[in-house]
Amino acid sequence: MVLEPNNVARHAHLEKSGRVRGGPGESGCLGSSARYTFRAVPTHFAEAVIRKVSRRLIPFLFLLYIFAYLDRINIGFAALSMNRELGLTATMFGAANTIFYVGYFLFEIPSNLMLARYGARIWIPRIMITWGIASTATLLATSPTSLYLVRLFVGIAEAGFVPGILLYLTYWFPQSHRARANAVFMVAQPVTIAFGAAISGLILQAGDGLLGMSGWRWLFLIEGLPSIFLGIVAAFYLTSRPKDATWLSDEEKAALERNLAGGEMAPTRRSSWRELVGRNVILLSLAYFGLTMTLNTNATWTPQIVREALAGQSLTLVGVAVAVPALLTAIAMPLWSAHSDRSNERSWHIVLPMALAAAGWLVVALAGVPAARLADLVAVSIGAFAAMAVFWTVPPLVLSAAARPAGIALVSSCGILASATSPLLVGMLRDRTDSFAASLIFVVVVLTTAAALVLLVPARVSAASRVQAA
């Protein structure tokens, strides 16, 4: 028996009072031994609680992610002058990015397990303070070797931040609202690219020579210190779980917990570790590898692609041009994710934007007209980021609550692996061909394959979540 919205009262909430039979991907299927009761939860009250949670958490998490992402990608802007001073080729610059992601990859799953154990209030501040210190220390690099070393420490320090926040959001938002919550949080990426591009270009130009330091050194100093401060604030502001929230009443906590329970997949007898090697997790991991290769290429190489298209123009103008696709993406992401929630559909809301991004890369790679290349960077940015926001609603659909911390970290780690390999591959192809065309065509092939893999995952929104969303 599959529970559909028309089988229950519109404002009823499903509560489990017996054993449920099922496994990953079987949410909404009731075993013969399951018993359910229904408790009335007025929709307007449940929605009010979720809005209250959103107002409390999302703006602050958004701010944290802005500086996390800025500290990750500002090396792409610094490269506009740093590469020449440190004697970096495109391959060497790619290697510096790869080393960052190697450190991130190795420590990501352990970091997410620590967050599940110690709570966001302790672990997220730890991540932020240590990465802020390490990122600021990049200004001390004097050679390729010292740059490699400090970027390794930045990766180790930041490991687990994004999957940790994605896990944290599952503690506060039911499946029916998760795409919107993910999108508002993740829109920090294009927003960061937008304002980071403009500000970074200005710092590079205005700070060059100030107090005897190069502009790129000022860049790491000015953009790294806020993360340390925000990490201290996070230790006092974040609440690990709804039951610990002093800013929610007992009634609000109960309503939120019931909504969260209603969207969970059925318990499974399989061990958490066996879920991690299941078909769906493997497919999601491979798909995210391909999607992240595009996201990383966009974040790492777009400043240099734009500079190539705007040869002879100032760094400030290059920064503004890089900001345009990101600003349009910041508008499109929440709209697309909200449509995914309203339509209760995930797969095509991931695949169609991925196809848009692939088409955009092809034009950027092959077009000889600078205006066409710049315009299609918009398609790349919107497509990749819109797909990513909806993508992260799928792992909770195919993972039990027990397997979720390690499962989300595993999928994310495959993205980190893509981020570790793609800068080096793109840089090597760029050096050998003296053009970005071959690199970007390679990215298109990987992204197209990833889109096909997404369609093989049964990303079904649970019946209980559909009731909540109705």
C-alpha positions in Angstrom: 0.0 0.0 0.0 1.4 3.4 -1.0 0.2 6.3 1.0 -0.9 9.1 -1.2 -2.1 12.6 -0.2 -5.7 11.8 -1.0 -5.6 8.8 1.4 -5.3 11.0 4.5 -6.7 14.2 5.8 -5.0 17.2 4.3 -3.6 18.5 7.6 -2.9 15.1 9.1 0.6 14.1 10.1 1.9 10.5 9.9 3.4 9.1 13.0 5.0 5.6 13.3 3.8 3.6 16.2 5.0 0.2 15.0 7.7 -1.5 13.0 8.2 -0.5 9.4 9.5 -2.8 6.7 11.6 -1.2 4.0 15.0 -0.2 2.8 16.7 2.7 1.0 14.5 4.2 -1.6 11.3 2.5 -0.2 10.0 5.5 1.7 6.2 5.6 1.6 5.8 1.8 1.4 4.1 0.3 4.4 5.0 -3.3 5.6 2.3 -5.6 6.8 3.4 -5.2 10.4 3.3 -1.4 10.4 0.8 0.5 12.4 0.2 4.2 12.0 -1.7 6.8 13.9 -2.6 10.3 12.7 -2.2 13.4 14.8 -3.6 16.7 13.6 -0.9 19.3 13.0 -2.4 22.5 11.6 -0.6 23.4 8.4 -0.4 27.1 9.2 1.3 26.3 12.5 3.8 23.8 11.1 4.7 26.3 8.3 5.1 29.1 10.9 7.6 27.0 12.8 9.6 26.2 9.7 9.6 29.9 8.8 10.9 30.7 12.3 13.7 28.1 11.9 14.6 29.6 8.5 14.8 33.1 9.9 17.0 31.9 12.7 19.4 29.7 10.8 19.5 30.3 7.1 20.8 33.9 7.0 23.6 33.0 9.4 24.6 29.8 7.6 24.4 31.8 4.3 26.9 34.3 5.8 29.2 31.5 7.0 29.2 29.9 3.5 30.0 33.1 1.8 33.3 33.3 3.6 34.0 29.6 3.4 33.5 29.7 -0.4 35.5 33.0 -0.7 38.4 31.4 1.1 38.2 28.5 -1.2 38.0 30.3 -4.5 40.0 33.5 -3.9 43.1 31.8 -5.1 41.5 31.9 -8.6 41.4 35.7 -8.4 44.8 35.9 -6.7 46.2 34.0 -9.7 45.8 37.0 -11.9 49.0 38.5 -10.3 50.2 35.7 -7.9 51.1 33.3 -10.7 53.6 35.7 -12.2 55.2 36.6 -8.8 55.6 33.0 -7.7 56.5 31.6 -11.1 53.5 29.4 -11.5 52.5 27.8 -14.8 48.9 26.8 -15.3 49.8 23.2 -14.4 51.5 24.4 -11.1 48.5 26.6 -10.3 46.2 23.6 -10.9 48.4 21.5 -8.6 48.0 24.1 -5.8 44.2 23.7 -6.1 44.4 19.9 -6.3 46.5 19.8 -3.1 43.8 21.8 -1.3 41.1 19.3 -2.2 43.3 16.3 -1.4 43.5 17.5 2.2 39.7 18.2 2.1 38.9 14.8 0.7 41.0 12.8 3.3 39.4 14.5 6.3 35.8 15.0 5.0 34.1 11.8 6.3 35.8 11.9 9.7 34.8 15.6 10.0 31.1 14.8 9.3 31.1 12.0 11.8 32.6 14.4 14.4 29.8 16.9 13.7 27.2 14.1 14.2 28.9 13.2 17.5 29.7 16.6 19.0 27.1 18.8 17.4 27.2 21.8 15.0 27.6 24.3 17.9 31.1 22.8 18.6 32.3 21.4 15.3 31.3 24.2 12.8 33.1 26.9 14.8 36.2 24.6 15.0 36.2 24.3 11.2 35.8 28.0 10.6 38.4 29.2 13.0 41.1 26.8 11.8 40.3 27.4 8.1 40.3 31.2 8.6 43.8 31.0 10.2 45.1 28.7 7.4 43.6 30.7 4.6 45.0 34.0 5.9 48.4 32.3 6.1 48.4 31.9 2.3 49.8 35.4 2.1 53.1 34.0 3.5 53.7 31.9 0.4 57.0 32.7 -1.3 57.4 29.8 -3.7 55.3 27.0 -5.4 56.3 24.6 -2.6 55.2 26.9 0.3 52.0 27.6 -1.6 51.3 23.9 -1.9 51.9 23.4 1.8 49.6 26.1 3.0 46.8 25.1 0.6 47.0 21.6 2.0 46.4 22.9 5.5 43.5 25.1 4.3 41.9 21.9 2.8 42.4 19.9 6.0 40.9 22.7 8.1 37.9 23.3 5.9 37.1 19.6 5.4 33.5 18.8 6.3 32.0 22.2 6.3 29.6 21.9 3.3 28.5 18.3 4.0 28.3 19.2 7.7 25.9 22.0 7.0 23.9 19.8 4.6 23.6 17.2 7.3 22.7 20.0 9.8 19.8 21.2 7.6 18.3 17.7 7.6 18.0 18.1 11.4 15.8 21.2 11.0 13.9 21.0 7.7 11.6 18.3 6.5 12.0 16.8 3.0 9.2 18.9 1.6 11.2 22.1 2.3 14.7 20.9 1.9 15.4 22.0 -1.7 14.5 25.6 -0.8 16.6 25.5 2.3 19.5 24.0 0.4 19.2 26.6 -2.4 19.1 29.6 -0.1 22.2 28.3 1.7 24.0 27.4 -1.5 23.1 30.6 -3.3 26.0 31.9 -1.2 28.3 30.3 -3.9 27.3 32.5 -6.8 26.8 35.5 -4.5 30.4 35.0 -3.3 31.7 34.7 -6.9 29.8 37.9 -7.7 30.9 40.1 -4.9 34.2 38.3 -4.5 35.1 38.9 -8.1 34.4 42.6 -7.9 36.1 43.1 -4.5 39.0 40.8 -5.3 39.7 42.7 -8.5 39.7 46.0 -6.6 42.0 44.7 -3.8 44.4 43.3 -6.3 44.7 46.6 -8.1 44.4 49.1 -5.1 46.4 47.0 -2.7 49.4 46.3 -4.9 52.5 47.8 -3.3 50.6 49.0 -0.2 53.0 48.7 2.8 55.3 46.8 0.6 52.9 43.9 0.0 51.6 42.6 -3.3 47.9 42.9 -3.9 47.3 39.2 -3.8 48.8 39.0 -0.3 46.3 41.7 0.9 43.6 39.6 -0.7 44.2 36.6 1.5 44.6 38.8 4.6 41.4 40.8 4.1 39.3 37.8 3.0 40.6 35.4 5.6 40.2 37.2 8.9 36.4 37.4 8.9 36.1 33.6 9.0 38.0 33.5 12.3 35.6 36.1 13.8 32.5 34.4 12.5 33.7 31.1 13.9 33.7 32.6 17.4 30.2 34.0 16.9 29.0 30.6 15.6 30.0 28.9 18.9 27.4 31.1 20.7 24.7 31.3 18.0 24.2 27.8 16.6 22.0 25.2 18.1 22.8 21.6 17.4 19.3 20.0 17.4 15.7 21.2 17.7 15.4 19.8 21.2 18.2 22.1 22.4 16.6 25.3 20.9 15.8 27.7 23.7 14.3 30.0 21.0 11.5 27.4 20.2 8.6 26.7 22.6 7.9 23.1 23.6 4.9 23.1 21.2 7.0 24.4 18.3 9.7 21.7 19.0 7.1 19.0 19.0 5.5 20.2 15.8 8.9 20.4 14.1 10.0 17.0 15.3 6.8 15.4 14.0 7.2 17.1 10.6 10.8 15.9 10.4 9.8 12.3 11.3 7.0 12.3 8.7 9.5 12.8 5.8 12.0 10.2 6.9 12.6 7.0 4.9 11.5 3.8 6.6 14.0 2.1 9.0 16.0 -0.7 7.5 17.7 -3.8 8.8 20.7 -3.2 6.7 23.8 -1.8 8.5 24.7 1.8 7.8 28.0 0.8 6.3 26.3 -1.5 3.8 24.1 1.4 2.7 27.2 3.3 1.8 28.2 0.7 -0.9 24.7 0.4 -2.2 23.8 1.1 -5.8 22.1 4.5 -5.2 25.0 5.9 -3.2 27.5 4.8 -5.8 25.5 6.4 -8.6 25.0 9.6 -6.7 28.7 9.7 -5.8 29.7 9.3 -9.5 27.1 11.8 -10.6 28.3 14.4 -8.1 31.9 13.8 -9.3 30.8 15.0 -12.7 28.7 17.9 -11.5 31.5 19.1 -9.2 34.0 19.1 -12.0 31.9 21.7 -13.7 31.4 23.7 -10.5 35.1 23.7 -9.8 36.1 24.6 -13.3 33.6 27.5 -13.3 35.0 28.8 -9.9 38.7 28.2 -10.6 39.2 29.1 -14.2 36.4 31.6 -15.1 38.5 34.6 -14.1 41.2 33.5 -16.5 38.7 32.6 -19.2 37.2 36.1 -18.9 40.6 37.7 -18.9 41.4 35.9 -22.1 38.2 37.1 -23.6 38.8 40.7 -22.4 42.5 40.9 -23.3 44.0 44.2 -22.4 41.2 45.3 -20.0 41.7 46.2 -16.3 41.5 43.6 -13.5 38.6 45.6 -12.1 36.6 45.2 -15.3 37.5 41.5 -15.4 36.1 41.2 -11.9 32.9 42.9 -12.8 32.5 40.6 -15.9 33.0 37.5 -13.7 30.3 38.8 -11.3 27.5 39.0 -13.9 26.9 35.2 -14.4 27.0 34.8 -10.6 24.5 37.5 -9.9 22.0 36.0 -12.4 22.6 32.6 -10.8 21.7 33.9 -7.4 18.3 34.9 -8.8 17.7 31.7 -10.7 18.7 29.1 -8.0 15.9 29.8 -5.4 13.3 29.9 -8.1 14.3 26.6 -9.6 14.6 24.9 -6.2 11.2 26.2 -5.1 9.7 24.8 -8.4 11.2 21.4 -7.5 9.6 21.4 -4.1 6.2 22.5 -5.4 6.2 19.8 -8.1 7.6 17.1 -5.8 10.1 16.2 -8.6 13.9 15.9 -8.2 15.6 14.0 -11.1 14.7 16.2 -14.0 15.2 19.3 -11.9 18.8 18.1 -11.7 19.3 16.8 -15.2 17.9 19.7 -17.2 20.2 22.4 -15.6 23.1 20.0 -16.1 22.3 19.9 -19.8 22.1 23.7 -19.9 25.6 23.9 -18.3 27.0 21.4 -20.8 25.7 23.4 -23.7 27.1 26.5 -22.2 30.6 25.0 -21.9 30.5 23.9 -25.6 29.9 27.5 -26.7 32.6 28.9 -24.4 35.0 26.3 -25.7 34.3 26.7 -29.4 33.0 30.2 -30.0 35.4 32.7 -31.4 33.4 35.8 -30.4 34.1 37.1 -26.9 30.6 38.2 -26.3 29.2 34.7 -27.0 31.7 33.2 -24.6 30.8 35.6 -21.9 27.1 35.1 -22.4 27.3 31.3 -22.2 29.3 31.5 -18.9 25.9 32.6 -17.6 24.3 29.3 -18.8 27.2 27.3 -17.2 26.8 29.1 -13.9 23.0 28.9 -13.7 22.8 25.3 -14.9 25.5 23.9 -12.6 24.4 25.7 -9.4 20.7 25.1 -9.9 21.4 21.4 -10.4 23.6 21.3 -7.3 20.9 22.8 -5.0 18.3 20.2 -6.0 20.9 17.4 -6.1 21.4 17.6 -2.3 17.8 16.7 -1.6 18.3 13.2 -3.0 20.8 11.6 -0.6 18.4 11.9 2.3 15.8 10.1 0.2 18.0 7.0 -0.2 19.8 7.0 3.1 18.5 6.0 6.5 19.0 8.5 9.4 21.8 6.4 10.8 23.7 6.2 7.5 23.2 9.9 6.6 26.2 11.5 8.2 28.7 9.2 6.5 26.6 8.9 3.3 26.4 12.6 2.7 30.1 13.0 3.4 30.9 10.1 1.0 28.9 11.7 -1.8 30.5 15.0 -1.1 33.9 13.5 -0.9 33.5 12.3 -4.5 32.8 15.9 -5.4 36.0 16.9 -3.6 37.9 14.3 -5.5 36.6 15.9 -8.7 37.7 19.3 -7.4 41.1 17.8 -6.6 41.6 16.3 -10.1 39.9 18.9 -12.4 42.3 21.9 -11.8 45.3 19.8 -12.6 43.7 18.2 -15.7 42.4 21.6 -17.0 45.7 23.2 -16.3 47.7 20.5 -18.1 45.4 20.6 -21.1 45.6 24.4 -21.2 49.4 24.4 -21.1 49.7 21.7 -23.8 47.1 23.2 -26.2 47.5 26.9 -25.3 43.7 27.1 -25.2 40.8 26.2 -22.9 38.9 24.4 -25.6 40.2 20.9 -25.1 39.8 21.2 -21.3 36.2 22.4 -21.5 35.2 19.7 -24.0 36.5 17.1 -21.5 34.4 18.8 -18.8 31.3 18.6 -21.1 31.8 14.8 -21.6 32.0 14.2 -17.9 29.0 16.4 -17.1 26.8 14.7 -19.7 27.7 11.3 -18.3 26.9 12.5 -14.8 23.4 13.7 -15.9 22.7 10.2 -17.3 23.6 8.6 -13.9 21.2 10.9 -12.1 18.3 9.4 -14.0 19.2 5.9 -12.7 18.6 7.0 -9.1 14.9 6.6 -7.9 14.6 10.0 -6.3 11.1 9.8 -5.0 9.7 12.3 -2.5 8.0 10.3 0.3 4.2 10.3 0.6 4.4 11.9 4.0 6.5 14.8 2.6 3.9 15.2 -0.2 1.2 15.6 2.4 3.3 18.3 4.2 4.0 20.1 0.9 0.3 20.0 -0.2 
